């Protein structure tokens, strides 16, 4: 039974599955992205900065995707969002924060 669901960034997933020996396939999958993944501390800092924007369009699952993919352009950022359009100001605000990482 699932009691609570929370999106996790790749750094958190990696930390969570360390103790799960039976999840070898997942560990192998995560290794493919290891060089692109922020360390947990940086990922959490980026997540917190994005949450501080207080934009209702920025749901937690989108923030996690942004943290994992680190989009560099408006086009890349818009690929994260489904059925949501960001205006230029919102896009620039998010990209400015992501560029720090």
Secondary structure, 3 states (H helix, E strand, C coil): CCCCCCCCCHHHHHHHHCCCCCCHHHHHHHHCCHHHCCCHHHHHHHHHHHHHCCCCCCCHHHHHHHHHHCCCCHHHHHCCCCCCCCCHHHHHHHHHHHHCC
